[in-house]
Amino acid sequence: MATTTKPAINSKKNTQKVSAKAPANTTTKKKLINSISQEKHIHPNDVRHVIQAFLDKMTECLKEGDRLEFRDFGVFEVVERKQKIGRNPKKADEPIVIPARNAVKFTPGKKMRKLIEK
């Protein structure tokens, strides 16, 4: 009895995108907390409270329109994005108005730029 093989069916496993860059690892808040906790020998709950308080304070300052500057790291500031006209890819002849909005802009500091640039 002869057996026949069926052609492979394209599945999500077989159709992964291949990019020129190596995939970036994601550091979550939990990973960051655990890493700092182990390095500095501080209980993870204490580290979690400090990080969350820091993030909350940053958000509050940005909400008030303040500029946050961390020497050698970078600057966070709120900028206004102007209104612009976009296009719907499905209906290219139909313009879409994208309203003006506030956005957070990050500008890396000199030390960070040097470390990141290769």
C-alpha positions in Angstrom: 0.0 0.0 0.0 1.4 3.4 -1.0 1.2 6.3 1.3 0.8 9.8 0.2 1.9 12.9 2.0 -0.3 15.9 2.2 1.2 19.4 1.5 1.9 21.4 4.6 -0.9 23.8 5.6 0.2 27.3 6.4 -0.3 27.9 10.0 0.7 30.7 12.3 3.7 28.7 13.4 5.0 28.4 9.8 4.3 32.0 8.8 6.5 34.0 11.2 7.8 37.4 10.0 11.5 37.6 9.5 13.0 41.0 10.2 16.4 42.3 9.6 16.8 43.3 13.3 17.0 40.8 16.1 13.8 40.9 18.1 14.0 43.2 21.1 13.4 41.7 24.6 10.7 43.2 26.6 11.5 44.2 30.2 8.3 44.4 32.2 7.8 46.3 35.4 7.8 42.9 37.2 11.1 41.9 35.7 12.6 45.3 36.6 11.4 45.0 40.2 12.8 41.5 40.6 16.1 42.5 39.0 16.6 45.6 41.3 15.4 43.6 44.3 18.1 40.9 43.7 20.9 43.4 42.9 20.2 45.7 45.9 19.0 43.1 48.3 15.7 44.9 49.0 12.4 43.2 49.4 10.4 43.2 46.1 7.4 44.9 47.7 9.5 47.8 48.8 11.0 48.2 45.3 7.5 47.9 43.7 6.2 50.7 46.0 9.1 53.0 45.1 8.8 52.3 41.3 5.0 52.8 41.3 5.3 56.1 43.3 8.0 57.3 40.9 5.8 56.5 37.8 2.8 58.1 39.4 4.7 61.3 40.2 6.1 61.4 36.7 2.6 61.1 35.2 1.3 63.7 37.6 4.0 66.2 36.6 3.5 65.6 32.9 -0.2 66.0 33.3 0.4 69.5 34.9 2.6 70.4 31.9 5.9 70.2 33.7 9.1 69.1 31.9 11.0 66.3 33.6 14.8 66.3 33.1 17.1 63.6 34.3 20.7 64.4 33.6 22.5 61.9 31.3 19.3 60.0 30.9 16.9 62.3 29.1 14.0 64.7 29.1 10.3 64.0 29.1 7.9 66.8 28.0 4.4 67.3 26.8 4.1 68.6 23.3 1.1 69.4 21.2 0.7 67.4 18.0 -1.0 69.6 15.4 -4.2 68.6 13.6 -3.5 66.8 10.3 -5.2 65.1 7.4 -4.8 61.3 7.1 -6.0 58.8 4.6 -8.1 55.7 5.1 -6.1 52.9 3.3 -9.4 51.2 2.4 -10.8 54.4 0.9 -7.8 56.4 -0.3 -9.9 59.2 -1.8 -11.6 59.9 1.6 -9.5 62.2 3.8 -9.7 61.8 7.6 -9.1 64.6 10.0 -6.8 63.7 12.8 -7.4 66.1 15.7 -4.7 68.0 17.6 -3.7 66.3 20.8 -1.1 66.4 23.5 1.6 63.7 23.5 4.7 62.9 25.6 8.0 63.4 23.9 11.2 61.8 25.2 14.6 63.1 24.2 17.5 60.9 25.3 20.5 62.5 27.1 24.1 62.4 25.8 25.2 59.5 27.9 22.2 57.4 26.9 22.7 58.2 23.2 26.3 57.2 23.4 25.4 53.9 25.1 22.7 53.1 22.6 24.5 54.1 19.4 26.7 51.4 18.0 
